[in-house]
Amino acid sequence: MPAQLHVDLERELDVIVGRLREQFDDVDLTTIDEIVHQHAARFAGAPVQNFAAILTERAAKQTLERTDS
């Protein structure tokens, strides 16, 4: 993965973690970060990376909703 792409993805993941932290303030930040990065890893090899961040956020949110209930 090119260095700039990696930096941009990490920045996007940080933003996702922040948004999910606002929605799930009762969940530990480390847990949210781990969930986001686990889902991001699933999409790391996808041929089209344009939607990887969106899919990562959606999957992480679903995981957190299941955990939160």
Secondary structure, DSSP 8 states (H G I E B T S, - for coil): --HHHHHHHHHHHHHHHHHHHHHTTTS-HHHHHHHHHHHHHHHTT-S--TTHHHHHHHHHHHHHHHHH-
